[in-house]
Amino acid sequence: MQLMKIKDLAGTDFPELSAQLTGDAADIEVTGLTADSRQVKPGDLFVAVAGTKANGAVYIADAISRGAVAVVAGEPHQQAGVPILTLPDPRRFLAAAAAAFFGRQPETMVAVTGTAGKTSVAAFTRQIWAHSGFSAAMIGTTGVVAPGRTEYGSLTTPEPVSLHRLLAELADAGVTHAAMEASSHGLDQNRLDGVKLAAAAFTNLGRDHMDYHPTVEHYMASKMRLFTTLLPKGSPAVIFADGEWSGEAIATARNAGHDVRTVGRNGDYISLKRVEHFRHKQSAEVHVGDDIFEIHVPLAGDFQVANALVAAGLAMSTGIPAKAAFAALERLEGASGRLELVGHTKDGALAYVDYAHKPDALQNVLESVRPFTTGRVILVFGCGGDRDRGKRPIMGEIASRLADVVIVTDDNPRSEVPEVIRAEIMAGATGATEIGDRAEAIRTAVAMLRSGDTLIVAGKGHEEGQTIGSVTLPFSDHAELMKALGGL
């Protein structure tokens, strides 16, 4: 059983907490820590954080009844039996304490933030490292991938205790390199605090999570915390140079004192000069200093070239030679559910699954398949419930403008009425067809396919369930698409 004294968890970063650790309190030994009172075990430290739905302080009594030996909260609390310590920012303490308690991390850690592309960049970076002989892992929306370990996850950025427990497990298993996604929620809620980063990256910024962030500026500022707070000064900051928010990201990283390395058509670290699009791959010419490389990415979509360059930039910034990094791109496997080719009809019409569930991502994927589609682009998509409602008509307009045939269906309605969600999408989707049952929508789209067509089923990607009300039912776009194609 692992033991650590509270005073050692506090370290030197929380003098206001150390000042409260008087007498026997400083030597209290804890066997674990958690912010979920339901998970408290005898000997644990309970950290009461304020959540979006409830304040952890209301569960202090429950945590103590389950065996918590001490509590850290955001404000004074009267509760007999154990020390109640107060800090202005319990979330930050939780992350730092988790890092101290578990102690071990892969030697080389990188993180990538942005609206779209995080999963692919993390997956590609892991693959480049592995191609160069390192034991490498990725952590993100699709879960954890490491040698001998593949687990599906539900959060882009895990909460601190789970994250640092995972990092310790990976390090103990011999993983030396790990790439992780850094979501705006995770950055805003201090989930990555305590991760020792060697480099960080930014992909782009589009509309997303406006149900959480009050403004797009707040959303961007949360993303930029990766550079302003977490990345050690002077470290490499790899930034995609061709986006609307690239300039602000570059300025922020430079002002934070980092070694900014830009990639893309406007990049100065990796400069993209030419791209040729094919049905299942892309070829490009890139310049690194005075060196010229011809690279081949075996994936469709212009955005995948951008993701590959960001990943190469991270790999090169952590010691991989440019030649080896670019050679590895030829063997890339796309992240699950990211413009993933599921199959094709007998006459060659292609059917893809993609995770695009925000306006920019949907536009990117539709524009990416157009160059190699000689027939029609057919789209099946919906929008999730209990999320940003404002993006629904925007995505409807993008769909009807960029696809030839649009079927609006249910995504994860959650607590909302599915018909209302579909109506809000349809308000912007001129000429679209509405089919609420997602499996039926997929079957209908597949039945439409003719030679030269491309089908995109968007929104859920790698997910293996559909949340309706409070229940998540088994559902896979990939499986339903395979079934429909097999039934032709």
C-alpha positions as CSV (number, residue, x, y, z in Angstrom):
1,M,0.0,0.0,0.0
2,Q,1.3,3.4,-1.0
3,L,1.6,6.0,1.8
4,M,2.4,9.7,1.7
5,K,2.1,12.4,4.3
6,I,-0.1,15.4,3.6
7,K,2.8,17.8,4.1
8,D,4.6,16.1,1.2
9,L,1.6,16.3,-1.0
10,A,1.4,20.0,-0.4
11,G,5.1,20.5,-1.3
12,T,6.3,24.1,-1.6
13,D,3.7,25.3,-4.1
14,F,1.0,25.7,-1.5
15,P,2.4,27.7,1.4
16,E,-1.1,28.6,2.6
17,L,-1.8,24.9,3.0
18,S,1.5,24.2,4.7
19,A,0.7,26.9,7.2
20,Q,-2.4,25.0,8.2
21,L,-0.6,21.7,8.7
22,T,0.3,22.2,12.4
23,G,0.8,19.5,15.0
24,D,-0.2,16.0,14.1
25,A,-2.0,17.1,11.0
26,A,1.3,17.5,9.0
27,D,2.1,13.8,9.6
28,I,-1.2,12.4,8.6
29,E,-0.5,9.6,6.1
30,V,-2.9,9.2,3.2
31,T,-3.2,6.0,1.1
32,G,-4.9,7.7,-1.9
33,L,-6.8,10.8,-3.0
34,T,-10.0,11.6,-4.9
35,A,-12.5,14.3,-5.7
36,D,-15.4,11.9,-5.8
37,S,-16.8,11.1,-2.3
38,R,-18.3,7.9,-3.7
39,Q,-14.8,6.6,-4.4
40,V,-13.3,7.4,-1.0
41,K,-11.6,4.5,0.8
42,P,-10.3,4.5,4.4
43,G,-7.1,6.5,4.5
44,D,-7.9,8.7,1.5
45,L,-7.6,12.5,1.2
46,F,-10.8,14.0,-0.1
47,V,-10.4,17.1,-2.3
48,A,-13.7,19.0,-2.5
49,V,-13.8,20.8,-5.9
50,A,-16.6,22.9,-7.3
51,G,-18.0,21.3,-10.4
52,T,-20.3,22.5,-13.1
53,K,-23.3,20.7,-11.5
54,A,-22.4,20.4,-7.8
55,N,-19.9,21.7,-5.3
56,G,-17.9,18.9,-3.8
57,A,-18.1,20.6,-0.4
58,V,-21.6,19.2,0.1
59,Y,-20.1,15.7,0.1
60,I,-17.5,16.3,2.8
61,A,-19.6,14.5,5.4
62,D,-20.1,11.6,3.1
63,A,-16.4,11.4,2.4
64,I,-15.5,11.4,6.1
65,S,-18.1,8.7,6.7
66,R,-16.4,6.5,4.1
67,G,-13.0,6.9,5.8
68,A,-11.4,10.1,4.5
69,V,-8.6,11.1,7.0
70,A,-8.5,14.8,5.8
71,V,-10.2,17.1,3.5
72,V,-9.1,20.0,1.3
73,A,-11.8,22.5,0.4
74,G,-12.2,25.9,-1.2
75,E,-13.7,27.5,1.9
76,P,-13.8,26.8,5.7
77,H,-16.1,24.0,6.6
78,Q,-17.2,22.8,10.1
79,Q,-17.0,19.1,10.3
80,A,-15.8,17.1,13.3
81,G,-13.4,14.3,13.2
82,V,-10.7,15.2,10.6
83,P,-8.7,18.2,9.5
84,I,-10.5,20.4,7.0
85,L,-7.9,22.4,5.1
86,T,-8.8,25.3,2.9
87,L,-7.2,26.5,-0.4
88,P,-8.4,29.1,-2.9
89,D,-8.0,26.6,-5.8
90,P,-8.5,23.0,-4.7
91,R,-8.5,21.9,-8.4
92,R,-4.9,23.0,-8.8
93,F,-3.9,21.3,-5.6
94,L,-5.6,18.0,-6.7
95,A,-3.5,17.9,-9.9
96,A,-0.3,18.7,-8.1
97,A,-1.0,16.3,-5.3
98,A,-1.9,13.5,-7.8
99,A,1.4,14.1,-9.6
100,A,3.3,13.9,-6.3
101,F,1.4,10.9,-5.0
102,F,1.9,8.7,-8.1
103,G,5.3,10.3,-8.9
104,R,6.2,8.5,-12.2
105,Q,5.6,9.6,-15.8
106,P,7.0,8.7,-19.2
107,E,10.3,10.5,-19.7
108,T,9.1,12.4,-22.7
109,M,5.6,13.9,-22.5
110,V,3.9,16.1,-25.1
111,A,0.4,17.6,-25.3
112,V,-1.6,19.0,-28.2
113,T,-4.6,21.4,-28.0
114,G,-6.9,22.9,-30.5
115,T,-10.5,22.4,-31.7
116,A,-9.9,19.8,-34.3
117,G,-7.1,17.3,-35.0
118,K,-6.0,16.6,-31.4
119,T,-6.7,12.9,-31.5
120,S,-5.0,12.5,-34.9
121,V,-1.9,14.5,-33.9
122,A,-1.5,12.5,-30.7
123,A,-2.0,9.2,-32.5
124,F,0.4,10.2,-35.3
125,T,3.1,11.4,-32.8
126,R,2.9,8.0,-31.0
127,Q,3.3,6.2,-34.3
128,I,6.3,8.2,-35.3
129,W,8.0,7.6,-32.0
130,A,7.2,3.8,-32.2
131,H,8.6,3.8,-35.8
132,S,11.9,5.1,-34.4
133,G,12.0,2.3,-31.8
134,F,10.6,3.9,-28.7
135,S,7.9,2.5,-26.4
136,A,5.2,5.1,-26.9
137,A,1.6,5.8,-25.9
138,M,-1.2,8.2,-26.6
139,I,-4.0,9.4,-24.3
140,G,-7.1,11.1,-25.7
141,T,-10.7,11.0,-26.8
142,T,-10.3,7.4,-28.2
143,G,-8.8,6.2,-24.9
144,V,-5.3,4.9,-24.3
145,V,-3.1,3.2,-26.8
146,A,0.3,1.7,-25.7
147,P,2.3,-1.4,-26.3
148,G,0.0,-4.3,-25.2
149,R,-2.7,-1.9,-24.1
150,T,-5.7,-0.4,-25.9
151,E,-8.6,1.0,-23.8
152,Y,-11.6,3.0,-24.9
153,G,-12.0,6.3,-22.9
154,S,-14.8,8.8,-22.5
155,L,-12.9,12.0,-21.7
156,T,-10.5,13.8,-24.0
157,T,-8.4,14.8,-20.9
158,P,-8.8,12.5,-17.9
159,E,-9.3,14.0,-14.4
160,P,-6.0,14.4,-12.5
161,V,-6.1,11.3,-10.3
162,S,-6.9,9.0,-13.1
163,L,-4.4,10.7,-15.4
164,H,-1.5,10.5,-13.0
165,R,-2.3,7.0,-12.0
166,L,-2.3,6.1,-15.7
167,L,1.0,7.9,-16.3
168,A,2.6,6.0,-13.5
169,E,1.3,2.7,-14.9
170,L,2.7,3.5,-18.4
171,A,6.1,4.5,-17.0
172,D,6.2,1.2,-14.9
173,A,5.3,-0.7,-18.1
174,G,8.4,0.8,-19.8
175,V,6.7,3.5,-21.9
176,T,9.2,6.3,-22.4
177,H,7.2,8.6,-24.7
178,A,3.6,9.7,-24.5
179,A,1.4,12.1,-26.4
180,M,-1.8,13.4,-24.9
181,E,-4.7,15.6,-26.0
182,A,-5.3,18.8,-24.0
183,S,-9.0,19.8,-24.1
184,S,-10.2,23.3,-23.2
185,H,-12.1,21.8,-20.3
186,G,-9.1,19.9,-19.1
187,L,-6.9,22.9,-19.3
188,D,-9.4,25.2,-17.6
189,Q,-10.0,22.7,-14.8
190,N,-6.3,22.1,-14.1
191,R,-6.4,18.5,-15.2
192,L,-2.9,18.6,-16.8
193,D,-1.2,20.5,-14.0
194,G,1.7,18.3,-12.8
195,V,2.4,16.8,-16.2
196,K,6.0,17.3,-17.1
197,L,5.9,18.4,-20.7
198,A,8.8,18.4,-23.2
199,A,6.9,20.1,-26.0
200,A,3.3,21.2,-26.8
201,A,1.3,21.9,-30.0
202,F,-1.7,23.9,-31.2
203,T,-3.7,22.8,-34.3
204,N,-6.5,25.3,-34.8
205,L,-9.6,27.0,-33.2
206,G,-13.2,26.8,-34.4
207,R,-16.6,27.0,-32.7
208,D,-17.0,24.4,-30.0
209,H,-18.0,24.0,-26.4
210,M,-20.0,27.3,-26.3
211,D,-22.2,25.6,-23.7
212,Y,-19.1,25.8,-21.4
213,H,-17.1,28.8,-22.5
214,P,-18.9,32.1,-22.3
215,T,-17.0,33.5,-25.3
216,V,-14.7,32.3,-28.0
217,E,-12.0,34.4,-26.4
218,H,-12.4,32.5,-23.2
219,Y,-12.3,29.3,-25.2
220,M,-9.0,30.4,-26.8
221,A,-7.6,31.6,-23.5
222,S,-8.3,28.1,-22.0
223,K,-6.4,26.5,-24.8
224,M,-3.5,28.9,-24.5
225,R,-3.0,27.9,-20.8
226,L,-1.1,25.0,-22.2
227,F,1.6,27.5,-23.2
228,T,1.2,30.3,-20.7
229,T,1.2,28.1,-17.6
230,L,2.0,24.4,-18.2
231,L,4.8,24.2,-20.8
232,P,8.2,25.0,-19.2
233,K,9.7,28.2,-20.5
234,G,12.0,27.8,-23.5
235,S,10.4,24.5,-24.6
236,P,9.4,23.8,-28.2
237,A,5.9,25.0,-29.1
238,V,4.7,23.5,-32.4
239,I,1.9,25.6,-34.0
240,F,0.0,25.1,-37.2
241,A,0.6,28.3,-39.1
242,D,-2.3,28.5,-41.5
243,G,-5.4,29.0,-39.3
244,E,-7.4,32.0,-38.4
245,W,-6.2,31.9,-34.8
246,S,-2.6,30.8,-35.6
247,G,-1.2,34.3,-35.2
248,E,-2.6,34.7,-31.7
249,A,-1.3,31.3,-30.7
250,I,2.2,32.1,-32.0
251,A,2.2,35.5,-30.2
252,T,1.0,33.9,-27.0
253,A,3.7,31.1,-27.1
254,R,6.4,33.6,-27.9
255,N,5.4,36.0,-25.1
256,A,5.5,33.0,-22.8
257,G,9.2,32.5,-23.7
258,H,8.9,29.4,-25.8
259,D,10.8,28.1,-28.8
260,V,8.0,28.6,-31.4
261,R,8.1,26.2,-34.4
262,T,5.5,26.8,-37.0
263,V,4.3,24.2,-39.6
264,G,2.2,24.4,-42.7
265,R,2.1,26.5,-45.8
266,N,3.1,29.5,-43.7
267,G,5.4,27.5,-41.5
268,D,9.0,28.3,-40.8
269,Y,10.0,25.0,-39.1
270,I,8.2,22.7,-41.5
271,S,7.1,24.5,-44.7
272,L,4.5,22.9,-46.9
273,K,5.1,23.7,-50.5
274,R,2.9,21.4,-52.6
275,V,0.2,18.8,-52.0
276,E,-1.3,16.2,-54.4
277,H,-4.6,14.6,-53.4
278,F,-5.4,11.0,-54.3
279,R,-8.3,8.8,-53.4
280,H,-6.6,7.0,-50.5
281,K,-3.4,9.0,-50.0
282,Q,-1.7,12.4,-50.4
283,S,1.8,13.4,-51.5
284,A,3.5,16.6,-50.4
285,E,6.8,18.5,-50.7
286,V,8.0,20.0,-47.4
287,H,11.1,22.1,-46.6
288,V,13.0,21.9,-43.3
289,G,15.7,24.5,-43.4
290,D,17.7,23.8,-46.6
291,D,16.4,20.2,-46.8
292,I,13.6,19.2,-49.1
293,F,11.5,16.1,-48.5
294,E,8.8,14.3,-50.5
295,I,6.3,12.9,-48.0
296,H,3.4,10.5,-48.5
297,V,0.5,10.3,-46.1
298,P,-1.7,7.2,-46.7
299,L,-4.9,9.0,-45.6
300,A,-7.5,11.1,-47.3
301,G,-8.2,14.7,-46.4
302,D,-6.1,17.9,-46.6
303,F,-6.5,18.3,-42.8
304,Q,-4.7,15.0,-42.3
305,V,-1.6,16.5,-43.9
306,A,-1.8,19.4,-41.4
307,N,-2.2,16.9,-38.6
308,A,0.8,14.9,-39.9
309,L,3.0,18.0,-40.0
310,V,2.1,19.0,-36.4
311,A,2.9,15.4,-35.3
312,A,6.2,15.4,-37.2
313,G,7.0,18.8,-35.6
314,L,6.4,17.3,-32.1
315,A,8.4,14.2,-32.9
316,M,11.3,16.2,-34.3
317,S,11.2,18.6,-31.3
318,T,11.7,15.6,-29.1
319,G,14.7,14.2,-30.8
320,I,13.5,12.3,-33.9
321,P,15.5,13.2,-37.1
322,A,13.4,14.8,-39.8
323,K,14.2,12.0,-42.3
324,A,12.9,9.4,-39.8
325,A,9.8,11.4,-38.9
326,F,8.8,11.8,-42.5
327,A,9.5,8.2,-43.4
328,A,7.2,7.2,-40.6
329,L,4.3,9.2,-42.1
330,E,4.2,6.7,-45.0
331,R,3.0,4.0,-42.5
332,L,0.4,6.1,-40.6
333,E,-2.8,4.6,-39.5
334,G,-5.6,7.0,-39.0
335,A,-7.1,7.5,-35.5
336,S,-10.3,5.5,-35.0
337,G,-13.3,7.3,-36.4
338,R,-11.3,10.1,-38.1
339,L,-12.3,9.9,-41.8
340,E,-12.0,6.2,-41.4
341,L,-12.7,4.2,-44.6
342,V,-15.2,1.5,-43.5
343,G,-15.8,0.0,-46.9
344,H,-17.2,0.4,-50.4
345,T,-19.9,-0.8,-52.7
346,K,-19.3,-3.3,-55.5
347,D,-19.1,-0.4,-58.0
348,G,-16.5,1.5,-55.9
349,A,-18.5,4.1,-53.9
350,L,-16.7,4.8,-50.7
351,A,-18.2,4.9,-47.2
352,Y,-16.4,6.8,-44.3
353,V,-17.0,7.3,-40.6
354,D,-15.9,10.6,-39.1
355,Y,-16.0,12.2,-35.6
356,A,-16.8,15.7,-37.0
357,H,-19.3,17.2,-34.5
358,K,-18.5,20.9,-34.8
359,P,-18.8,23.3,-37.7
360,D,-15.1,23.6,-38.8
361,A,-14.6,19.8,-38.6
362,L,-17.6,19.1,-40.7
363,Q,-16.6,21.6,-43.3
364,N,-13.0,20.2,-43.3
365,V,-14.2,16.6,-43.9
366,L,-16.7,17.5,-46.6
367,E,-14.1,19.6,-48.5
368,S,-11.5,16.9,-48.1
369,V,-13.5,14.2,-49.9
370,R,-14.6,16.5,-52.8
371,P,-11.4,16.3,-54.8
372,F,-11.6,12.5,-55.3
373,T,-15.4,12.2,-55.5
374,T,-16.5,12.0,-59.1
375,G,-20.2,11.5,-58.1
376,R,-22.1,12.8,-55.2
377,V,-21.1,13.5,-51.6
378,I,-23.7,12.0,-49.3
379,L,-23.8,13.0,-45.6
380,V,-25.5,11.5,-42.6
381,F,-25.1,13.6,-39.4
382,G,-26.8,15.0,-36.3
383,C,-25.9,17.1,-33.2
384,G,-25.6,16.1,-29.6
385,G,-28.0,17.2,-26.9
386,D,-27.1,19.2,-23.9
387,R,-24.4,20.9,-25.9
388,D,-23.9,24.1,-27.8
389,R,-27.3,24.7,-29.5
390,G,-26.0,27.6,-31.6
391,K,-23.9,25.4,-33.8
392,R,-26.9,23.3,-35.1
393,P,-28.2,25.6,-37.8
394,I,-24.6,26.5,-38.7
395,M,-23.7,22.9,-39.3
396,G,-27.0,22.4,-41.2
397,E,-26.0,25.2,-43.6
398,I,-22.5,23.8,-44.0
399,A,-23.9,20.4,-44.8
400,S,-26.4,21.6,-47.4
401,R,-23.8,23.8,-49.0
402,L,-21.0,21.2,-49.3
403,A,-22.8,17.9,-49.6
404,D,-25.1,16.9,-52.5
405,V,-27.4,14.7,-50.3
406,V,-27.9,15.4,-46.6
407,I,-29.7,13.2,-44.1
408,V,-30.2,14.7,-40.7
409,T,-30.5,12.1,-37.9
410,D,-30.0,11.7,-34.2
411,D,-26.6,11.8,-32.6
412,N,-26.6,11.6,-28.8
413,P,-29.8,13.4,-27.8
414,R,-29.1,13.0,-24.1
415,S,-31.8,14.8,-22.1
416,E,-33.1,16.9,-25.0
417,V,-36.0,16.0,-27.3
418,P,-34.5,14.5,-30.4
419,E,-37.1,16.1,-32.7
420,V,-36.2,19.6,-31.4
421,I,-32.5,19.0,-32.1
422,R,-33.2,17.8,-35.6
423,A,-35.5,20.8,-36.3
424,E,-32.8,23.3,-35.2
425,I,-30.4,21.6,-37.7
426,M,-33.0,21.5,-40.4
427,A,-33.5,25.2,-40.0
428,G,-30.1,25.7,-41.7
429,A,-30.1,22.6,-43.9
430,T,-31.9,23.5,-47.1
431,G,-33.2,20.5,-48.9
432,A,-32.1,17.9,-46.3
433,T,-34.0,14.8,-45.5
434,E,-34.9,14.0,-41.8
435,I,-34.6,10.4,-40.5
436,G,-34.5,10.2,-36.7
437,D,-33.4,6.6,-36.4
438,R,-29.7,6.7,-37.0
439,A,-29.4,3.1,-38.2
440,E,-32.2,3.7,-40.7
441,A,-30.6,6.9,-41.8
442,I,-27.3,5.0,-42.5
443,R,-29.2,2.2,-44.4
444,T,-31.0,4.8,-46.5
445,A,-27.8,6.6,-47.4
446,V,-26.0,3.3,-48.3
447,A,-28.9,2.3,-50.6
448,M,-28.5,5.6,-52.5
449,L,-24.8,5.0,-53.3
450,R,-23.8,4.9,-57.0
451,S,-20.4,4.6,-58.7
452,G,-18.2,7.6,-57.9
453,D,-20.2,8.6,-54.7
454,T,-18.7,9.2,-51.3
455,L,-20.7,8.7,-48.1
456,I,-19.7,10.4,-44.8
457,V,-21.4,9.3,-41.6
458,A,-20.4,12.1,-39.2
459,G,-20.6,13.0,-35.5
460,K,-19.9,9.9,-33.5
461,G,-16.8,8.5,-35.0
462,H,-15.2,5.9,-32.7
463,E,-18.1,5.9,-30.2
464,E,-19.7,2.6,-29.4
465,G,-22.9,3.9,-27.7
466,Q,-25.8,6.3,-28.3
467,T,-27.0,8.3,-25.2
468,I,-30.8,8.8,-25.2
469,G,-32.1,10.3,-22.0
470,S,-29.9,8.9,-19.2
471,V,-29.3,5.6,-20.9
472,T,-26.4,4.8,-23.3
473,L,-27.4,2.0,-25.7
474,P,-24.9,0.0,-27.8
475,F,-24.5,1.7,-31.1
476,S,-21.6,1.9,-33.6
477,D,-21.6,3.9,-36.8
478,H,-18.8,1.6,-38.0
479,A,-20.8,-1.5,-37.3
480,E,-24.1,-0.2,-38.8
481,L,-22.3,1.0,-41.9
482,M,-20.6,-2.4,-42.4
483,K,-24.0,-4.1,-41.9
484,A,-25.6,-1.8,-44.5
485,L,-22.8,-2.3,-47.0
486,G,-23.0,-6.1,-46.5
487,G,-26.7,-6.1,-47.1
488,L,-26.5,-4.5,-50.6
